Amino acid sequence: MSITSTNRLFPRRKNVAEFPTRELFPAGDPASDRATEIVNRVKSGGLDALLQCIEQYDGAPAREKLVYNSDDLQNALSELGKEETALLTRVQKRIESFAEAQLNSISELTVQVPGGTAGHRLSPVEIAGCYAPGGKYPLASSVLMTVIPARVCGVTRIWVASPRPTTFMLAAAGMAGAEAVGDHPFVPVARAENLLHGRADLGDTIARLQSFQEAGASAVYAPGLTTIDQVSAVVSSVDIPVNVLVGMPGQSFSLDDLGEAGVRRVSVGSGFERVANAALRRCAEQLLDTSAPLGPMFA
């Protein structure tokens, strides 16, 4: 398989075989045998086989439901005792009041700059997915602290994912304003992090992404790609959407380049937060320097 980049910055051809590669697992590796067994079971047995694997390997009892709708959440809420209901109500009000105050402290901004205007808008996403741990110590507080801020911000659909939702957790989701608890409408995105940890083996990364696709991932993700050739190799190696993490050192491609290469989604990670915090720190340090000129502080 070969890849041709039509972008003028990357005119050369690149064959996937040129990238270093190795076997994903050594021959006879127990982990490989077990993983293959699970994938084949789920492929042939579907949802029933998946539930059996969850019970066998995760220790979670099989559930009749994978999705709990709004009626289920309200029923769980009605089953709580007075003390539990009072506790949830008290915590809900605290989180809600803070979230409202936090939202009111931020306003939209438009300023004139040379050549036009610059600013920011407040636009909630349509759907938010919240995760609540459900292991030995299920955290219903995670439901309240993620669902309530999303609702206050104006998100219209909020889903909660939890591996072992208890009645108390379902009740918390209902009180917080979640639409449902379950696995929809989330998109399973599988990621291979070789390149982030000093393992510059694109062939191995591709093999892992292909395994994720075979196991049923809806999209794949290999953070650390820095050239358009690497991106094109990944896109051409799978039949599902590819996400690319942008803003990393060494990247010279543009969004147009990624679109041309077939990338369906980009993410910025913690980039916005890091830039904002760096600017805040710089301004704070300048204020601490009482001899520094104040005019350029926000430049």
N, C-alpha and C positions, 0 to 999 in steps of 0.2 A: 504494500500500500504506500503510495506517495502522496505528498501534500504540496499544492502549489499556492503560494501567496501572491495575490494580485496587487497587494499594496506596494507602492513604489519604494517604500523604505525597506521592504523585505522581498526582493524579486527572486531570490534563489529558490530552488526546489529542495525539499528535505524529505528523506525517507525515514519512516518510523524506525526501521531497522538500524539506523545510524545511532540512535540513542542507546546509551548503555542499559543493559537489562539483566535480570537474573530471574530464577524461578521464584515465584511468590512464596512457596513452601518447599523445603527439601523433600525428596521422594520418601514416602512412607511416614511423613510427619503426622503424629496423632491429631494435632490441631486441624490439619488439612482434611484428614479423613472424617473427623467429627463435623467440621463445617460443611463438607460435601454432603454428608448424610442429612444434616438439617435442611440444607437448601433443597435437596431432592424430596424430602418428606413434605415440605411446604408446597413445592411445585405440584406434586401429585395429589396431596390431601387438602390443599387450600386452607380455609379458615380453621377448620377442625384440627388439622395438623399443627397449625400455628399455635392454637390454644394449648394443645398437648405439649408442645415444646416449651411454652411459657411455664406450664405447671411442672414439667420435668426438670428444666434447667434453672429457672428463676425461683422456684419454690413457691410461686404464687398459685393459689387455688384457681381452678377454672371458673370463669364467670359466664353467666348466661348473657350478659350484656357487655358490649364494648363501647357503646355510646349511651349516655344518660341524657335525655332531653330535659327541657325546662319543667315539664310536669314531674319528672323524677326528682329533680332538685327541690321543687316545692314540697313534694311528699316527704323527702328526707328532712326538710326544715320543720315540717309539722310533727315529725316523730321525736324531735328533741325535747328535753325537759326544760323547765322554766330557767334553771340556772345556766344551762348551756346556751339557751336562746338569749338570755340577758348578756352573757359574756360576748357572744358574737355581735350583738347589737352595739354594745359599748365600744368594742374594738373597731367595728365598722364606722361608727360616727367619728372616732378619732382620726382614722385614716382618711375618711372622706373630707373632713374639715381641712386637714393639712393639704390634701391634693387640690382642693378648690382654691386655697390660699396660694399654693404654688403656681397654679394655672393663672390666677389673677395677677401674679407678679410679673408675668411675661406678656408683652404686647407686640403686635405686629409693627414692623419698622420699614420705612421707606425714606431714603435720603438721596439728595442730588449729588452725583459724582461727575467728574469730567466725562462727557460723552453719554450720559444717561442717568439712570437711577440704580441704586443698590438697596438691598434690604432683606427681610425675611418674613415669611408668613407662617401662621399656625394652622396646619392642615392635618387632622387626625387620619390615621389609616382606616380603611373600612373594616378589616378583620384583624383581631389580635389573638395570638396564641400564648397562653400562660402555662407554665409548668409547675406542678406541685409534687414535691418528693413524697413517695408513698411506701418507703421501706419499713424498717423496724420502728422508726419514729416519724410517722406521717405529719407533715407540717401544714395544717389548715391555714396557718397565718400566711403562708406563701400565696394561697388563693386570694385572701383579702388584700394583700399588699401589691398584687399585680393586677387583679381584675378591677378593683375600685379606681385606681388612677386611670386605667384605660377608659372606664365608663365616664369618669369626670371629664376626660379630655374630648369626649365625643365619639369614641369608637362605637360603631353600631352593632358589630357582631363580635362576641368574645367567647372563645372556647378554652377549656382547661384540659390539659393532658396530665394524667396521673396513673402510675402503674397499678396501684391498689387503692382506689378511692373508697374511703370509709363513709358511713352515713354522715358523720360529723363534717367530713370534707365536702361531700355533696351538698349538705345544708349550707356550708359557708359559701360555696359557689353560687347557690341560689340566692342567698341574701346579698352577696356582692354584686349580682346582676349579670352573671354569666349566662350565655344562651344554652350551653350544654357542656358535658364532660365526656371526652372520648377521643377518638383518633381522627376525626374529620372536622374541618377541611384542611388539615395539615398536609404538607408535602414532604415526604421523607427525603432529605438531602444527605447523602453519604459523602464523607470527606476522607481524603488520604493526606496525612500531614508530613510525609517524608521530607519535602523540601523545606519545611519550617525547622527541621531538626537536623540539618546538616547532611541529609541523605540525598545527594543529587543524582538520583536514579529515576529518570523519567519513565523508563520501561517498567520498573517495578510499580511506580505510582499508577501507570495506566493499567497494569494487571490488576491492581487492587480496585480501581474504579470499575473495571469490567466485571469483577466479581460482585461488586455492590449492585451493578445493574442486573446481573443474573439473579441476585437475591431479591430483587424487587424494588430497588430504590427508584424514586421518581426523578431525581436529578443527582448530579455528582459535582464534587468540589475539590480542587487541589490547591489550597492556598500556597503561594510561593512561586507561581509561574511569573517569569519576568520578561520573556520574549514572545513575540507573536508566533514563532515557530513552535514553541512549547504548547501554546494555547491551541494552535491548529492541530497539533498531534493529538491532544486530548479530545478535542471536539470530534475529530475524525475516527477516534477509536471506540466511541460509544454511540448508542442510538437514542439517548435521552438528553435532556437539556443539561448544559454545563454552566456552572457559576464560576466567576473569576473574582478574586479579591484584588481590588485596585488600590493605588496609593503606596505601593511598596517600592523601596529603593531599587533602581535599575530598570524599572518599567519605562519604556519610551513610546508605547502604543497608546492610541486614543480610543474613545468609545466607538468612533466610526470603524477603526481597525478591528475591534473586538466584534462588532456587529457583522462586519464583512467575513470574519473568521467563523461565524456561526454561533457565537456566545449568546445565550438567551437571558442571562441575568448577571449583574455585577453587585458586589457588596463592598462596603467601606470599613467593615470591622469597627474598631473603636476610633477610627480616624477623626471623625468630627469632634468627639469628646476630647481627644488628645490635643487637637489644634486649639479648641476653645480653652482648655485648661492652661495650655502654654501661654496663650494671649493674656488670660487672667493673671497668671503668675508674673508675666513681664510687666503688666500695668501696676500690679501691687508692689513689685520691687522698685519701680520707678517712683511711686508715691513715697516709699520709705527713704528714698534718696532726696532729701530736702533741697539739694542744690541743683537737681536736674530740671531742665526746662519742661514745662507741662504741656506745651503745645503739641508736640509729636506723640503724646502718650497713646492716643487712639488711632494713630496713623497706620 
